[in-house]
């Protein structure tokens, strides 16, 4: 599994697919991005990262996504999303303004509220805390210590 982050477009609470043509046009306007073929997906979007590595996003079903992005990859997603008049959203339904700053987009509020009402009281606290701590590079052992101290 992993933490998925998606570039998507929504309006009035409904998701609007991003077309392949739009993605290809946006990628063509970004000099270090390029479309590559993919065995399992319609296509991938590759780009260089610092240190000589390559990053990649997947285009699928009107969205662009990646797994476990770091700060640099989130910034690349934000750059691409601007070209597509779209936004970047994480698994916890948070919408990114910058790689370190998020908010709850109005189009996601009904889904957020539905998720919260379906959980037993307090059940969401630990996964949400760990998710935020994980993003900051805090490992599971430190998380358990945190939970133990908070529980006292």
C-alpha positions as CSV (number, residue, x, y, z in Angstrom):
1,X,0.0,0.0,0.0
2,X,1.3,3.5,0.6
3,X,0.2,7.1,0.8
4,X,-1.4,8.2,-2.5
5,X,-1.5,11.8,-3.6
6,X,-3.6,12.8,-6.6
7,X,-4.0,15.7,-9.0
8,X,-7.7,16.0,-9.6
9,X,-10.3,18.6,-10.6
10,X,-13.7,19.0,-9.0
11,X,-16.5,21.5,-9.2
12,X,-19.6,21.8,-6.9
13,X,-18.7,18.6,-5.1
14,X,-18.3,16.5,-8.2
15,X,-15.1,15.3,-9.7
16,X,-14.4,16.3,-13.3
17,X,-11.9,14.1,-15.2
18,X,-8.7,15.6,-16.6
19,X,-8.4,14.6,-20.2
20,X,-5.3,13.0,-21.7
21,X,-5.1,15.8,-24.2
22,X,-5.0,18.4,-21.4
23,X,-2.2,16.4,-19.6
24,X,-0.2,16.1,-22.7
25,X,-0.5,19.8,-23.4
26,X,0.5,20.7,-19.8
27,X,3.5,18.3,-19.8
28,X,4.7,19.7,-23.2
29,X,4.8,23.2,-21.6
30,X,7.1,22.0,-18.8
31,X,10.6,21.6,-20.2
32,X,11.8,18.9,-17.7
33,X,8.7,16.8,-17.8
34,X,8.0,14.1,-20.4
35,X,5.4,11.5,-21.2
36,X,6.6,7.9,-21.2
37,X,4.8,4.7,-22.0
38,X,3.7,2.4,-19.2
39,X,3.0,-1.3,-19.1
40,X,0.1,-1.0,-16.6
41,X,-1.2,2.5,-17.1
42,X,-2.3,4.7,-20.0
43,X,1.0,6.6,-19.6
44,X,3.4,8.0,-17.0
45,X,4.9,11.4,-16.6
46,X,8.6,11.4,-15.8
47,X,10.8,14.3,-14.6
48,X,14.3,14.6,-13.0
49,X,14.8,15.0,-9.3
50,X,17.7,16.4,-7.3
51,X,20.5,14.0,-7.0
52,X,20.0,12.5,-10.5
53,X,16.9,10.3,-9.6
54,X,13.7,10.3,-11.7
55,X,10.3,11.0,-10.4
56,X,7.1,9.7,-12.0
57,X,3.3,10.3,-11.9
58,X,0.7,8.0,-13.3
59,X,-2.2,9.1,-15.5
60,X,-5.3,7.0,-14.9
61,X,-9.0,7.5,-15.1
62,X,-8.9,11.3,-15.4
63,X,-6.4,11.7,-12.5
64,X,-2.7,11.9,-12.0
65,X,-1.3,10.2,-9.0
66,X,1.8,9.0,-7.2
67,X,2.7,7.1,-4.1
68,X,4.6,8.3,-1.0
69,X,5.8,11.6,-2.5
70,X,8.5,13.6,-0.8
71,X,8.6,17.4,-0.5
72,X,10.1,17.8,-4.0
73,X,7.6,15.5,-5.7
74,X,4.7,17.3,-4.0
75,X,6.0,20.6,-5.4
76,X,6.2,19.1,-8.9
77,X,2.6,18.0,-8.5
78,X,1.6,21.5,-7.4
79,X,3.3,22.9,-10.5
80,X,1.6,20.5,-12.8
81,X,-1.8,21.0,-11.1
82,X,-1.7,24.7,-11.8
83,X,-1.3,24.1,-15.5
84,X,-4.3,21.8,-15.4
85,X,-6.5,24.1,-13.3
86,X,-6.7,21.3,-10.8
87,X,-5.6,20.6,-7.2
88,X,-3.4,18.1,-5.3
89,X,-5.2,16.0,-2.7
90,X,-3.8,13.4,-0.3
91,X,-5.3,10.1,1.1
92,X,-6.7,11.9,4.1
93,X,-8.7,14.3,1.8
94,X,-6.3,17.2,2.5
95,X,-5.7,19.6,-0.4
96,X,-2.2,20.9,-0.7
97,X,-1.4,24.6,-1.0
98,X,2.3,24.0,-0.6
99,X,4.2,20.8,0.2
100,X,3.9,21.6,3.9
101,X,0.5,23.4,4.1
102,X,-2.9,21.8,3.5
103,X,-6.6,22.7,3.9
104,X,-10.0,21.0,3.5
105,X,-11.4,21.8,0.1
106,X,-15.1,22.6,0.1
107,X,-15.8,19.9,-2.5
108,X,-14.4,17.2,-0.1
109,X,-16.3,18.3,3.1
110,X,-19.2,15.8,2.6
111,X,-16.7,12.9,2.1
112,X,-14.7,14.1,5.1
113,X,-17.8,14.3,7.3
114,X,-19.1,10.9,6.1
115,X,-15.7,9.3,7.0
116,X,-15.7,10.8,10.4
117,X,-19.3,9.8,11.2
118,X,-18.6,6.2,10.1
119,X,-15.6,5.8,12.5
120,X,-16.0,4.8,16.1
121,X,-15.4,7.8,18.4
122,X,-11.6,8.4,18.7
123,X,-10.7,5.7,16.1
124,X,-9.4,8.3,13.6
125,X,-7.1,10.0,16.0
126,X,-4.2,7.5,16.0
127,X,-4.0,7.0,12.1
128,X,-4.2,10.7,11.5
129,X,-1.5,11.5,14.1
130,X,0.7,8.8,12.7
131,X,0.1,10.0,9.1
132,X,1.2,13.5,10.1
133,X,4.2,12.3,12.0
134,X,5.2,10.0,9.2
135,X,5.2,12.9,6.8
136,X,7.6,14.7,9.1
137,X,9.9,11.7,9.2
138,X,9.0,10.4,12.6
139,X,9.2,6.6,12.7
140,X,6.8,4.1,14.1
141,X,8.7,3.5,17.4
142,X,8.8,7.2,18.2
143,X,5.0,7.3,17.3
144,X,4.4,4.5,19.9
145,X,6.3,6.4,22.5
146,X,4.2,9.5,21.6
147,X,1.0,7.6,22.0
148,X,2.1,6.1,25.3
149,X,3.0,9.5,26.8
150,X,-0.2,11.1,25.5
151,X,-2.2,8.2,27.0
152,X,-0.8,8.7,30.5
